[in-house]
Amino acid sequence: MAGVVVAQLNISPYVEDKINRKHDLTAAEVREAVVYARDAVAEWQEHPQYGLRLVVRSTTYAERPVIAYMTPANEDDPDEGTFDLKTALTTS
């Protein structure tokens, strides 16, 4: 992931419910695609409304394409490796 390590991904119950309802994704699938994937491509974005966020494009073990948007859990150290999932969707 080009120097970005997502070692831990926090997913709140609210976000888990949202991605499941709106995008038919489970928390486990997002973790597969973000934390455990070999094909993940990540890039930092500075969004005018949401601030600094990490965008990861990857696939699940079942080859479902996923795009995940997350923010650093520790704003003082965005490279620490712990992130809060904001949303995720599948592109298929």
N, C-alpha and C positions, 0 to 999 in steps of 0.2 A: 504494500500500500504506500509506496513511495515515502518511507520514513515515518508514517503515522501508524502507531500501534494502538488498536482498540483491545485493551486487555480485559476490560469490564464494561458491560453495557447495562445501565439502569433503565428499566422500563416500568413506568408507573402503571397502576391498574387502569387509570383513565386512558392512557395512550394505548395500552394493550387492548382495551375494549374498542377504542376508535379504529385501530388498524385492522382488527378482526371484523368489525361491522362494515366499515367503509371499503376496505381493500382486500378482504378475505385472506389476511396474513396472520400467522400466529407469532407470538414472542419467540418461540423456538426457531421458527423459520428465519426470522430477522437475525437472531444470534448466529445461526448457521452461516448466513450470508455476510455478516459483518465481522464477527469475532473469529470464526473458524474457517473462513473461505480462503482458497488459494488464489482466486481470480479477482479479488476485491481491488477496486481502483478508488482512491480517496482524494478529495481535494478540499482545501479550505475555501470558504466563501465568506465575504463580508456582505451580509444582506442588509439593506436599508431599514427594514422593519425588525428583523430577528437578530441582528448583530452577527458576531463570528459564529460560524457553524461548519461542521464537517459533513460533506456529502459523500456517501459511499455507494458505488454501483457494483453489484455482485450477483451471484446466483446461489440458490439453496442447493442442498444435496440432490434434490429432485429436478434441478436445472430451471427453477422458476427465477426469472430475473427480478431483482429487488433494488430499489433506490431507497436509501435510509438517510434521514436528516437528523443530526444530533448536535448537541452542544457540549463543551467540556464541563464535566462535573466540578472541576476546580478551575475557576476562571483565572486565578493567578498563575496557573501552570497548565496551559492547554495541551501540552505534550505529555502529561502525566499518564494518560492511558485509560482514564475512566470517563465515560460519556453518558449523557442523559438522552435517550431517544425522544425526539419530538414528533416524528411521524415516519412512516415507511409505506411504500406502495410497490405493487408489482406492475411491470410494464407489459405483461402478457394478458 
